[in-house]
Amino acid sequence: MVLTKKYKGNTLPEVLIAIVIISFTSALGMTIYLNIQENTQPFMKLKAAEIANHHLNISEQNKDYFDKSFSEEEFTIKKTIKPSELYPDCMILKISVSNKTEKRIYEIEKLIYVD
């Protein structure tokens, strides 16, 4: 019996070279992706600080001294008020900004005189 049909395929060295090239490019891509993620962290912290300061100023101007939790852009903002232990006529206003996975990015506290 004679084989008249010719089969085509890749040899083992060709497959191994393809695997090496794919592994190298994926490792390079992951390195670039992680560097981009790392470089955006300071921007996120700066943006979170700006949002926290903004809400702190608004709460102080409007005398809005109630606990609240709300969402803005990609952040979750939690505002809490508690009485000061040292000063009986003052409250501590605390605003914490976290991302959607509840990882705290920025937190600010201010002592406020309540009349």
N, C-alpha and C positions, 0 to 999 in steps of 0.2 A: 504494500500500500504506500503510495507516494503522496506526500502533502503538496498540493498544488496551490493552496491559499497561503499567502504570506501574512503573518501577524506582525503588527507594529506595536511598540510599547516603549516605555522608558526603562533605562538601565538603573541599577541600584546607585551608582555614583551620581547620576543626574538627579535622582530623587533626594539624595542626601544633600547635594549642593542647593537644591531648591529649599529644603527645610532650613539650612543654615542661613540663606538669604532672607527668608521670611522671619526667622527668629531675630536676626540682626535688625531688620527694619521695625519690627514690633517693639523691641527693646529701646531703640532710638526714639520711636514715637511715644512710648510711655515716659521716657526721660523728659522729652519736650513738654508733654502734657503736665507732668508733676511740677516742672519749673514754672509753667504758666500759672498753675494753681497756687504755687507758693508766692508768686509775685502779686497776685490779686488780694492776698490776705491783708496787707497794710491798707489797701484802698477800702476794703470792707470794714476794717476797724475804724478808719477815719470817717467813713460814712455813718457808722453806728454811733460814734461819738457826737457827730453833728446832730443826728436825730435825737439822741438823749438830751443834749443841751437845749435843743429847740423845745422839746416837751417839758423840760424842767422850767424853762422861762415862761412857757404858756401856762403851766400849772401855777406858777408863782404869781403871774399877772392876774389870772382869773380867780385866784384863791380857790382852786379846785383841789381840795385836800381829801380825795377819796381814792381807795384802791381801784385800779383799773388794769385791764389787760387787753391789748388790741394789736392788730397787725398793720404794718405799713411797709409797702414795697415787699422786699424779701425778708423782712425782720419781724420779730414778735417783741413788742414792748410791754414791759410789766412795771407798773407804778405802784409802789407801796408807801404807806404813811404809818409811822409808829411814833409814840411819844418818846421824848428824850429823857434819859435817866438823870442827867445832870441838871437840866433846866426844865422845870415843870411847865413853863408857859411856851415851850418850843416843841416843834415836831421835826422828825427826820424824814425828809422826802427822798426816797430812793427810786431810781429809774434804772432798770437793767434791760439791755437789748440783747436778744439772742437770735440765732438763725432758725430756720424751719426745723432743724433737728434738735432744737432746744439746747444748743451749745452756746453758753454765754460768751458774747463778744466784748461787750463794754458795760460798765456799771458806774453810776455816779450817785453820790449822796450829798444832800445839802441840809443844813440846819436852818429851819424857818421859824421865825417868830409868829405865833398865832395870837391875834388879839381878839 
